[in-house]
Amino acid sequence: MKLNLLAFAIPFFLMFMALEYWWGKRKRKKVYQVSETIANINVGIAERLSDILTTGAFYFFFTWIHENFAIFQIKASILNWALLFLLTDLVWYWYHRFGHEVNLFWSVHVVHHQSDDFNYSVSARITVLQAIARGLFWSVLPLVGFPPHMVTILLMIHGTYPFFTHTQLVGKLGWIEYILVTPSHHRVHHSSNEEYLDKNYGDVLIIWDKIFGTFAKEEAVPKYGLTEPLKGYSFLWQHFHFILEMIIAFKRAKGFTQKCKILFGKPDNIDPRIRTYLEKKLASKNKQYAASDALLDIIKIQTVFTLVILFFTILFSDQLTMTLLCILSLFIVLSVIATGAMLEQRRWIFHLDYARLVLISLFSYIIYPHQYVAIIIVIILAFILVFYKSLNNQYHNIIYRLR
């Protein structure tokens, strides 16, 4: 049986998050907040799920470029591996820099910087759109002539190393600070302190920041997150707020030049009042209560359950039919939207849970296609539909007022 071993990245990263949490407790330093951590993991879940499609797709894309357009035919050797390592890191630097200085790219990278925490869970905040943008930048490497398998292996290193730079619990590392990107360097990058803005773009090597003038040492205590903190933990709002801001700014802009500045200029060109307008328009109009420990426990359990489903979906992705894979993927996406909505105590959470129940029912029938299973499923779903409004109200009252 062929298994997708990339699934084991999930317990690997979760183990280090647990260790960081434990070590922070021992140091009496609070580095994890429940709501922030759930929001971070939700983004990471969606990114891991998207890897099922994007990883293979980009390998074929790199292969197509290499076979049809490669300028040189570069063979694997110690020297060429070293050269490719330097080039992948350089390309990353410029991708990352454009991701902060060009609105079109910031719109897909901003999600990574939204958390007010700074810990290993923040490294999970990578969107599928960001992965696509990053892959397009790296496509220059097979174009030069590096074989796709070499590029893919180096990209796995670039996907793993930055995880360990997202922590407050590792101090400065002596001479290593002169060569590699360290947690100290990356704390500066994630800071919203004015003196730290647009600094330390490097992924593995810090030398590019020193060469191109974007380096800053960690001196003042960093304040993490966006310069204007994002209000809310909604999975959808986190992903699309800046895209919506950019669309509105683009519509309001007069003339071709101004519209180009909205797309290709810096985030400073977007009127900050647009987000305030969107927050007022899209914010929940219902009264919210402080999230109880019981509600947070439910959210934690749902997140763990979603992680388990994600693990086995990736592990057996090569064995699943396309129908089952689509059902499980949709269930996972609805789950991360649901937990984000629960953090904000949204009134439409019941609709998501009913949709998830439909997906579970469909999955169960495909796995065990018996008439009695179908009858039971129809009865349960029909019963909920008949009393939908009443159950909806009771569901919210119970879940959001738990003590």
C-alpha positions as CSV (number, residue, x, y, z in Angstrom):
1,M,0.0,0.0,0.0
2,K,1.4,3.4,-1.0
3,L,1.2,5.9,1.8
4,N,1.8,9.7,1.5
5,L,4.5,10.2,4.2
6,L,4.1,14.0,4.0
7,A,1.2,13.4,6.5
8,F,3.8,12.9,9.3
9,A,4.7,16.5,9.0
10,I,1.6,17.2,11.0
11,P,2.5,15.3,14.2
12,F,6.1,16.4,13.8
13,F,5.2,20.1,13.9
14,L,2.5,19.6,16.6
15,M,5.2,17.9,18.8
16,F,7.4,20.9,18.6
17,M,4.5,23.2,19.4
18,A,3.7,21.2,22.5
19,L,7.4,21.3,23.5
20,E,7.5,25.1,23.0
21,Y,4.3,25.5,25.1
22,W,5.7,23.3,27.9
23,W,9.0,25.2,27.8
24,G,7.2,28.5,27.9
25,K,5.3,27.4,30.9
26,R,8.5,26.4,32.7
27,K,10.0,29.8,31.8
28,R,6.8,31.5,33.0
29,K,6.4,33.2,29.7
30,K,3.0,33.1,28.0
31,V,3.7,32.4,24.3
32,Y,0.4,30.8,23.3
33,Q,-3.1,32.2,23.5
34,V,-5.9,29.7,22.8
35,S,-7.9,31.8,20.2
36,E,-4.7,32.9,18.3
37,T,-3.4,29.3,18.3
38,I,-6.6,27.9,16.9
39,A,-6.7,30.6,14.2
40,N,-3.1,29.8,13.3
41,I,-3.7,26.1,13.2
42,N,-6.8,26.5,11.1
43,V,-4.8,28.3,8.4
44,G,-2.1,25.6,8.6
45,I,-4.7,22.8,8.2
46,A,-6.0,24.4,5.0
47,E,-2.4,24.8,3.7
48,R,-1.5,21.1,4.5
49,L,-4.7,20.0,2.7
50,S,-3.9,22.1,-0.4
51,D,-0.4,20.5,-0.5
52,I,-2.1,17.3,-1.8
53,L,-2.8,19.2,-5.0
54,T,-0.2,21.9,-5.2
55,T,2.9,19.8,-4.5
56,G,2.3,17.4,-7.3
57,A,1.0,20.2,-9.6
58,F,4.2,22.3,-9.2
59,Y,6.5,19.3,-9.7
60,F,4.8,18.7,-13.1
61,F,4.9,22.4,-13.8
62,F,8.6,22.6,-13.1
63,T,9.1,19.4,-15.2
64,W,7.3,21.0,-18.1
65,I,9.3,24.2,-17.9
66,H,12.6,22.2,-17.6
67,E,11.8,19.9,-20.5
68,N,10.6,22.6,-22.9
69,F,12.3,25.9,-22.0
70,A,15.5,25.2,-19.9
71,I,18.3,27.5,-20.9
72,F,21.0,25.1,-19.6
73,Q,21.1,21.4,-18.8
74,I,22.5,21.4,-15.2
75,K,23.5,18.1,-13.7
76,A,23.5,17.2,-10.1
77,S,26.9,17.7,-8.4
78,I,28.2,19.0,-5.1
79,L,28.9,22.4,-6.7
80,N,25.5,22.6,-8.4
81,W,23.7,21.6,-5.2
82,A,25.5,24.4,-3.4
83,L,24.7,26.9,-6.2
84,L,21.0,25.8,-6.2
85,F,20.8,26.3,-2.4
86,L,22.1,29.9,-2.8
87,L,19.7,30.6,-5.7
88,T,16.6,29.2,-4.0
89,D,17.4,31.3,-1.0
90,L,17.9,34.4,-3.2
91,V,14.7,33.8,-5.0
92,W,12.9,33.4,-1.7
93,Y,14.4,36.7,-0.5
94,W,12.9,38.6,-3.5
95,Y,9.6,36.7,-3.4
96,H,9.3,37.6,0.3
97,R,10.3,41.2,-0.2
98,F,7.8,41.6,-3.0
99,G,5.3,40.0,-0.7
100,H,5.6,43.0,1.6
101,E,6.2,45.8,-0.9
102,V,3.7,44.9,-3.6
103,N,0.0,44.9,-2.8
104,L,-0.8,42.0,-5.2
105,F,1.6,39.8,-3.4
106,W,0.9,41.2,0.1
107,S,-2.7,40.2,-0.4
108,V,-1.7,36.5,-0.2
109,H,1.1,36.9,2.3
110,V,-0.6,39.2,4.9
111,V,-2.3,36.1,6.5
112,H,1.2,35.0,7.7
113,H,1.6,38.2,9.7
114,Q,-1.9,38.6,11.3
115,S,-1.3,36.8,14.5
116,D,-0.5,38.8,17.6
117,D,1.4,35.8,18.9
118,F,4.8,34.7,17.8
119,N,5.4,31.0,18.2
120,Y,5.7,27.8,16.2
121,S,2.0,27.8,15.4
122,V,2.5,31.1,13.5
123,S,4.7,29.3,11.0
124,A,1.6,27.4,9.9
125,R,-0.1,30.5,8.6
126,I,0.6,29.8,4.9
127,T,-2.2,30.0,2.4
128,V,-2.6,28.1,-0.8
129,L,-2.5,31.4,-2.7
130,Q,0.8,32.2,-1.1
131,A,2.1,28.7,-2.0
132,I,1.1,29.4,-5.7
133,A,2.8,32.8,-5.8
134,R,5.9,31.3,-4.2
135,G,6.0,28.4,-6.7
136,L,5.7,30.9,-9.6
137,F,8.8,32.7,-8.4
138,W,10.7,29.4,-8.0
139,S,9.8,28.4,-11.6
140,V,12.8,30.5,-12.7
141,L,15.0,27.7,-11.4
142,P,14.0,24.9,-13.8
143,L,14.0,27.6,-16.5
144,V,17.7,28.2,-15.8
145,G,18.2,24.5,-16.1
146,F,18.1,22.9,-12.6
147,P,16.3,19.5,-12.7
148,P,12.9,19.5,-10.9
149,H,13.9,16.8,-8.4
150,M,16.8,19.1,-7.2
151,V,14.5,22.1,-6.9
152,T,11.8,20.1,-5.0
153,I,14.3,18.8,-2.5
154,L,15.7,22.3,-1.8
155,L,12.1,23.6,-1.5
156,M,11.4,21.0,1.3
157,I,14.4,22.5,3.2
158,H,12.9,25.9,2.7
159,G,9.6,24.7,4.0
160,T,11.1,23.2,7.1
161,Y,13.8,25.5,8.3
162,P,11.6,28.6,8.8
163,F,9.4,26.7,11.2
164,F,12.2,26.8,13.8
165,T,12.7,30.6,13.5
166,H,9.2,31.3,14.8
167,T,9.8,31.3,18.5
168,Q,10.4,33.8,21.4
169,L,12.2,31.2,23.5
170,V,15.5,31.1,21.7
171,G,17.8,34.0,22.3
172,K,20.6,35.3,20.1
173,L,23.0,32.6,18.7
174,G,26.4,34.2,18.6
175,W,28.3,33.8,15.3
176,I,25.4,32.0,13.7
177,E,23.6,35.4,13.6
178,Y,26.0,36.5,10.9
179,I,25.1,33.8,8.5
180,L,21.7,32.2,9.1
181,V,18.3,33.6,9.7
182,T,17.7,33.0,13.5
183,P,14.7,33.4,15.7
184,S,16.0,36.8,16.7
185,H,16.1,38.0,13.1
186,H,12.7,36.6,12.4
187,R,11.2,38.2,15.5
188,V,12.2,41.5,14.0
189,H,10.5,40.6,10.7
190,H,7.2,39.7,12.4
191,S,7.3,42.9,14.5
192,S,5.1,45.9,13.9
193,N,7.5,48.3,15.5
194,E,8.1,51.1,13.1
195,E,11.9,50.7,13.1
196,Y,11.5,47.0,12.2
197,L,9.0,47.3,9.3
198,D,10.1,45.7,6.0
199,K,13.3,44.1,7.5
200,N,14.9,40.7,7.5
201,Y,13.3,39.0,4.5
202,G,15.7,36.1,4.4
203,D,14.6,32.5,4.7
204,V,17.7,30.5,5.6
205,L,20.6,32.9,5.0
206,I,20.6,36.4,6.5
207,I,23.3,37.6,4.0
208,W,20.8,38.8,1.4
209,D,19.3,41.3,3.8
210,K,22.8,42.7,4.6
211,I,23.6,42.9,0.9
212,F,20.4,44.6,-0.1
213,G,20.1,46.9,2.9
214,T,17.0,45.4,4.7
215,F,18.8,44.0,7.8
216,A,17.9,45.1,11.3
217,K,19.1,43.7,14.7
218,E,16.7,42.9,17.4
219,E,17.1,45.6,20.0
220,A,13.7,47.0,21.1
221,V,11.2,44.5,22.3
222,P,9.1,43.4,19.3
223,K,5.3,43.9,19.1
224,Y,3.9,41.2,16.9
225,G,1.1,41.3,14.3
226,L,-0.1,43.9,11.8
227,T,0.4,47.6,12.4
228,E,-3.4,47.7,12.5
229,P,-4.4,44.5,14.3
230,L,-7.0,42.4,12.6
231,K,-10.3,42.3,14.4
232,G,-11.6,38.7,14.5
233,Y,-10.6,35.1,14.1
234,S,-12.7,34.3,11.1
235,F,-10.9,31.9,8.7
236,L,-12.6,33.6,5.7
237,W,-12.0,37.2,6.9
238,Q,-8.3,36.5,7.6
239,H,-7.8,35.2,4.1
240,F,-9.8,37.7,2.1
241,H,-9.9,41.0,4.0
242,F,-7.0,42.6,2.2
243,I,-8.2,41.3,-1.2
244,L,-11.5,43.0,-0.5
245,E,-9.8,46.2,0.6
246,M,-7.7,46.1,-2.6
247,I,-10.8,45.6,-4.8
248,I,-12.6,48.6,-3.2
249,A,-9.5,50.8,-3.4
250,F,-9.1,49.7,-7.1
251,K,-12.7,50.7,-7.9
252,R,-12.3,54.0,-6.2
253,A,-9.0,54.9,-7.9
254,K,-9.1,57.4,-10.7
255,G,-7.3,56.7,-13.9
256,F,-4.9,53.9,-15.0
257,T,-1.9,55.1,-13.0
258,Q,-3.7,55.2,-9.7
259,K,-5.2,51.8,-10.4
260,C,-1.8,50.4,-11.1
261,K,-0.5,51.9,-7.8
262,I,-3.3,50.0,-6.0
263,L,-2.2,46.7,-7.5
264,F,1.6,47.1,-7.6
265,G,2.2,49.8,-5.1
266,K,2.9,49.4,-1.4
267,P,0.2,48.5,1.2
268,D,0.5,52.2,2.4
269,N,-1.4,53.1,-0.8
270,I,-4.6,51.4,0.5
271,D,-6.8,53.7,2.5
272,P,-7.0,52.2,6.1
273,R,-10.5,53.4,6.4
274,I,-11.6,50.8,3.9
275,R,-10.9,48.0,6.4
276,T,-12.9,49.9,9.1
277,Y,-15.8,50.2,6.6
278,L,-15.6,46.4,5.8
279,E,-15.4,45.5,9.5
280,K,-18.6,47.4,10.3
281,K,-20.4,46.0,7.3
282,L,-19.4,42.4,7.8
283,A,-19.1,42.2,11.6
284,S,-21.6,40.1,13.6
285,K,-24.7,42.2,14.6
286,N,-25.6,39.7,17.4
287,K,-24.7,40.2,21.0
288,Q,-21.5,38.3,21.9
289,Y,-20.6,36.8,25.3
290,A,-17.2,36.2,26.6
291,A,-16.1,32.8,25.3
292,S,-16.4,30.3,28.2
293,D,-13.8,27.6,29.0
294,A,-16.4,25.1,27.9
295,L,-16.8,26.7,24.5
296,L,-13.0,26.8,24.1
297,D,-12.8,23.2,25.1
298,I,-15.3,22.3,22.3
299,I,-13.3,24.3,19.8
300,K,-10.1,22.5,20.9
301,I,-11.7,19.1,20.5
302,Q,-13.0,20.0,17.1
303,T,-9.6,21.2,16.0
304,V,-7.9,18.0,17.2
305,F,-10.6,16.0,15.4
306,T,-10.0,18.0,12.2
307,L,-6.2,17.4,12.5
308,V,-6.8,13.7,12.8
309,I,-9.0,13.7,9.7
310,L,-6.4,15.7,7.9
311,F,-3.6,13.3,8.9
312,F,-5.4,10.3,7.5
313,T,-6.7,12.1,4.4
314,I,-3.1,13.0,3.5
315,L,-1.7,9.6,4.5
316,F,-4.1,7.7,2.3
317,S,-4.6,10.3,-0.4
318,D,-3.2,8.0,-3.0
319,Q,-5.7,5.3,-2.1
320,L,-8.8,7.4,-1.9
321,T,-11.1,7.8,-4.8
322,M,-11.5,11.4,-6.1
323,T,-15.1,11.5,-4.7
324,L,-13.9,10.5,-1.2
325,L,-11.0,12.9,-1.3
326,C,-13.3,15.7,-2.3
327,I,-15.8,14.9,0.5
328,L,-13.0,14.8,3.1
329,S,-11.4,18.0,1.8
330,L,-14.7,19.9,1.9
331,F,-15.4,18.6,5.4
332,I,-11.9,19.8,6.6
333,V,-12.4,23.2,5.0
334,L,-15.9,23.6,6.5
335,S,-14.4,22.5,9.9
336,V,-11.8,25.3,10.0
337,I,-14.4,27.8,8.9
338,A,-16.6,26.5,11.7
339,T,-14.1,26.8,14.5
340,G,-13.2,30.3,13.4
341,A,-16.9,31.2,13.4
342,M,-17.3,29.7,16.9
343,L,-14.5,31.9,18.2
344,E,-16.5,34.9,16.9
345,Q,-19.8,33.3,18.1
346,R,-21.3,33.6,14.6
347,R,-25.0,32.7,14.2
348,W,-24.5,30.7,11.1
349,I,-22.4,28.0,12.7
350,F,-25.4,25.6,12.7
351,H,-25.6,25.7,8.9
352,L,-21.9,24.7,8.7
353,D,-22.4,21.8,11.1
354,Y,-25.5,20.6,9.2
355,A,-23.4,20.7,6.0
356,R,-20.7,18.7,7.8
357,L,-23.2,16.1,8.9
358,V,-24.4,15.7,5.3
359,L,-20.8,15.1,4.3
360,I,-20.3,12.6,7.1
361,S,-23.5,10.8,6.0
362,L,-22.4,10.7,2.4
363,F,-18.9,9.4,3.3
364,S,-20.5,6.7,5.5
365,Y,-22.8,5.5,2.7
366,I,-20.0,5.4,0.1
367,I,-17.9,3.3,2.5
368,Y,-20.9,1.1,3.5
369,P,-23.6,1.3,0.8
370,H,-26.4,-0.6,2.6
371,Q,-30.1,0.3,2.3
372,Y,-30.5,0.5,6.1
373,V,-27.6,3.0,6.3
374,A,-29.3,5.1,3.7
375,I,-32.7,5.0,5.5
376,I,-31.1,6.0,8.9
377,I,-29.2,8.9,7.2
378,V,-32.4,10.2,5.4
379,I,-34.4,10.0,8.7
380,I,-31.8,11.9,10.7
381,L,-31.3,14.6,8.0
382,A,-35.0,15.0,7.4
383,F,-35.8,15.3,11.1
384,I,-33.2,18.1,11.5
385,L,-34.7,19.9,8.4
386,V,-38.2,19.7,9.8
387,F,-37.2,21.3,13.1
388,Y,-34.3,23.3,11.6
389,K,-35.2,26.8,12.9
390,S,-35.9,25.6,16.5
391,L,-32.8,23.4,16.6
392,N,-30.7,26.3,15.2
393,N,-31.8,28.6,18.0
394,Q,-31.3,26.0,20.7
395,Y,-27.9,25.1,19.3
396,H,-26.6,28.6,19.6
397,N,-28.1,29.2,23.0
398,I,-26.5,26.1,24.4
399,I,-23.1,26.4,22.7
400,Y,-22.4,30.0,23.2
401,R,-23.7,30.2,26.8
402,L,-22.0,27.2,28.2
403,R,-20.3,27.7,31.5
